[in-house]
Amino acid sequence: MLKKRTTILLTAATLLSTLCAAMAWGADARALLKESENRHRTTTQQYAGELTVVNKDGKVRKKGWKSFRQGYAGDSKNLIRFTDPPEVKGVGFLSLSRTAGQNPDQWLYLPSMKRERRIATQDRDASFVGTDFNYEDMEEFDHEKYRVTLQGEQSLEGQPCYVITAIPLEKGGKSVYEKKILYLRKDILYLLREELYRKGDKQAGKLFVLSDLQNVNGHWVARKWEMSDLKKGSKTTVLLKEVAFDKPQPANRFTLQNLNREGGD
C-alpha cells in the first residue's frame, strides 16, 4: 500500500514538474519575443531592394522594389513599389494591419488594369509577384498571433540562438502555415531564420534566412534575405540598399489613393 502511494506521489510530482517546466518555457519564449520587439521596434523603415529569383532549372530573374514601413509588427503599414524590370515596373503593394484576430488588409496595384485588386484570404499562399514569398510572408511576424514555446538552443553560423516554435492561434487570423520554427540570436535577440510548415508538412516546406547583419544608426538590420521554397527548388534573394529608419513618412503614403498613383511611392 505504502509502495503504491509512493509511486502515485512520484508520478504526480513528475507530471507537476513537467507542467511547470512547460509553462516556464512558454513564458520565456513570450518574454524573449517581447524583448526582441522592444529592442528592434522603429517608427519607420525604408529601403531599396534588389531581388534575384532563381527557379529549379537555374533560370534567373532580377527585380527591384522600394519598400516603406510605418509602425511595427501588429500595428504596421507597408507600401512596396516595383521599379524594374519593365514588365513589373509600377506594380504596387499595400498592407495595413488590422485589430488582433484579423488578417491585414492587402491590395495589389497592377498598371495594366489601372486599379488595385484586394488580396482575398484564399490567395494568401499565392506567389507575391513571381517571387518565393507569398502574401502572408509579406507581413511582419507578430508574436501575439501565435502560441510560442521555447524548444532549446542551437548555433547558426557560430551564433548561439534560441529556438522557438510558433503555432498560429485561431483568434490570430487565418494562416497558411501550421507552425513556424524561429531562430533568435541570443546576444541581440534578432531573428536569423524561420522554418515554415504548411498544413500537413512533416518537414519545413519553406526556409527564410536573414544574414549580413549590420548596425544602421543604432538599429540592427539584416541586409540579405533568402526565401527558399524547398518543394519547388526555387529561391528568392533580397539585398537591402539605402536602409533608413525613423524618417517621417508623408501622411498619404499608406493609402489606396497613393497606391493607385502610378509612379507614386
Stockholm file with secondary structure:
# STOCKHOLM 1.0

chainA/1-265         MLKKRTTILLTAATLLSTLCAAMAWGADARALLKESENRHRTTTQQYAGELTVVNKDGKVRKKGWKSFRQGYAGDSKNLIRFTDPPEVKGVGFLSLSRTAGQNPDQWLYLPSMKRERRIATQDRDASFVGTDFNYEDMEEFDHEKYRVTLQGEQSLEGQPCYVITAIPLEKGGKSVYEKKILYLRKDILYLLREELYRKGDKQAGKLFVLSDLQNVNGHWVARKWEMSDLKKGSKTTVLLKEVAFDKPQPANRFTLQNLNREGGD
#=GR chainA/1-265 SS CHHHHHHHHHHHHHHHHHHHHHHHHHHHHHHHHHHHHHHHCCSEEEEEEEEEEECTTCCEEEEEEEEEEESCGGGCEEEEEEEESTTTTTCEEEEECCSTTSCCEEEEEETTTTEEEECCGGGTTSBSTTSSCBTGGGSCCCGGGEEEEEEEEEEETTEEEEEEEEEECGGGCCCSEEEEEEEEETTTTEEEEEEEEETTCSSCSEEEEEEEEEEETTEEEEEEEEEEETTTTEEEEEEEEEEEESCCCCTTTTSHHHHTSTTCC
#=GC SS_cons         CHHHHHHHHHHHHHHHHHHHHHHHHHHHHHHHHHHHHHHHCCSEEEEEEEEEEECTTCCEEEEEEEEEEESCGGGCEEEEEEEESTTTTTCEEEEECCSTTSCCEEEEEETTTTEEEECCGGGTTSBSTTSSCBTGGGSCCCGGGEEEEEEEEEEETTEEEEEEEEEECGGGCCCSEEEEEEEEETTTTEEEEEEEEETTCSSCSEEEEEEEEEEETTEEEEEEEEEEETTTTEEEEEEEEEEEESCCCCTTTTSHHHHTSTTCC
//
